[in-house]
Amino acid sequence: MEKQKNYFLSKLNVISSYIWLISTIGFLLIILLSTKWFTHDPCYGSGCVEHGYLLPMLITLSLSGLFFGLMFLSGLIRIIKKSDKWKPPFNVGSWKIAGLNFVILALFGTYFVASSRESVNFGGTYTGNDLFNTVNEHRVKNNLGTIKLSEGLCDNLVSRWQAVKNDKQHEGFEEWVKNEGIQSQYGYKQVVELYIKSATPQGAVEFWSNSPGHEIQLDNPIWTDGCAYANENIGVVVMGNK
């Protein structure tokens, strides 16, 4: 009976390690798909293309954590009890699987750090944060007050980006302001929107600066708050004051 328990414990340890590996790979692939290999901002909210990835991502993450725990616990008990080892397929046991898993996670982490430091090298796009910082750099250079990031203006800004992407940028801005409670809920008196299809955030700011109508809005000193969203070389900036 004791030998059967040890055999089951050993088998549980190895099988858990395999499932942990599969779940981890699945989770990483979903992250890569939903961010298009870290070249796009992830969006898991309602109305986002990537919203369908959220549930599978959480499931694979949960499975990965669960079976890592089972592998670790069963392996620890097996070491303490000095139980017999179960011979796995191709003689690839839990230690080898664990090592492979950590190598995969290390490579994934390295890729993430590299792509976040220089996103242009991984797809030629930029983030809303890049655009927001470039706008503030421009305003500082021109002795204007910087704008601070606003939760209210960021709320569902992706919907305005989608309108620009679908060439409907001239439609629905007032409705968006009303529906998101920009004025009624967050108390903004004036709100303005700038949008562009540009390869870089610097190119976007340069275009706005050289366009009289856009420059008036970009360089208006009354703006105190703002938010930006960018993806696929399309950028949207919203600024306001209370």
C-alpha positions, -999 to +999 in steps of 0.1 A: +000+000+000+028+024+009+046+016-023+014+024-043+011+057-025+047+066-033+041+056-069+011+078-072+029+107-055+058+104-080+034+102-110+015+132-097+047+151-095+057+145-131+022+149-146+018+182-128+051+195-141+039+187-177+006+205-172+024+234-156+046+237-187+017+235-211-003+261-191+026+285-189+033+283-227-005+288-233-005+319-210+026+334-227+012+328-262-021+346-252-001+376-239+019+377-271-012+374-293-032+401-274-003+425-276+008+415-311+042+405-299+045+435-276+040+460-304+005+471-293-011+483-261-031+455-246-068+462-241-090+437-223-120+459-216-154+459-233-153+471-269-117+459-274-106+435-300-084+418-275-113+414-250-118+378-260-083+369-248-091+379-212-109+347-200-084+322-216-055+342-202-069+340-167-077+303-170-042+294-182-027+316-155-048+298-128-039+264-142-003+273-143-002+284-107-023+254-095-001+227-112+031+245-102+019+242-066+010+205-070+044+198-086+063+216-059+043+201-030+044+165-044+081+168-052+089+181-017+069+152-001+086+127-024+121+139-014+112+138+023+097+103+020+124+091-004+098+075-026+105+056-057+106+076-090+080+070-117+096+067-151+080+093-173+078+093-211+112+096-228+126+097-192+119+135-190+110+140-153+098+170-133+132+185-127+139+187-165+104+201-172+109+227-144+142+237-158+127+241-193+099+262-179+122+286-162+143+290-193+111+298-213+101+324-187+135+339-187+135+343-225+100+357-224+110+382-197+141+392-217+120+398-248+094+418-228+121+441-213+138+446-247+105+453-265+093+477-238+125+497-239+125+501-277+091+492-292+101+505-326+125+476-330+096+452-324+070+465-348+074+502-355+047+515-332+045+536-301+023+537-270-001+563-256+024+570-228+051+578-254+027+603-271+017+618-238+053+623-227+062+639-261+033+663-258+045+674-224+081+677-236+069+700-264+049+721-239+079+724-215+101+735-244+076+762-253+073+774-217+038+760-213+024+742-183+026+704-185-006+683-184-011+657-158-025+623-165-063+622-158-083+590-151-115+607-163-100+616-197-084+582-200-118+564-194-126+544-226-103+566-247-097+535-268-132+541-284-120+575-298-088+558-311-111+532-329-130+560-345-098+576-358-087+542-371-120+537-389-118+572-404-147+584-383-127+609-363-150+637-371-180+619-356-191+614-320-166+634-300-193+654-282-213+622-276-182+605-262-176+634-238-212+632-226-214+594-224-182+592-204-192+619-180-162+640-188-180+672-178-208+660-155-189+634-135-153+646-137-160+684-138-141+694-169-153+727-184-135+725-217-122+694-236-102+692-268-091+662-290-061+659-312-056+628-334-032+617-361-018+588-381+019+591-377+049+568-375+063+584-344+050+606-315+076+632-324+062+633-359+027+637-345+036+667-323+056+682-352+026+680-375+003+696-349+029+724-343+030+732-380-008+733-384-023+766-372-056+750-361-039+722-342-012+744-328-038+766-311-051+736-292-017+720-286-001+751-272-031+764-253-019+771-217-053+765-202-050+727-204-042+711-170-051+675-176-049+650-204-046+615-217-033+598-248-039+565-265-018+552-294-016+519-313-007+509-349+009+543-354-024+561-347-025+585-318-052+603-299-047+630-273-075+645-252-068+676-230-091+695-206-094+719-178-117+722-148 
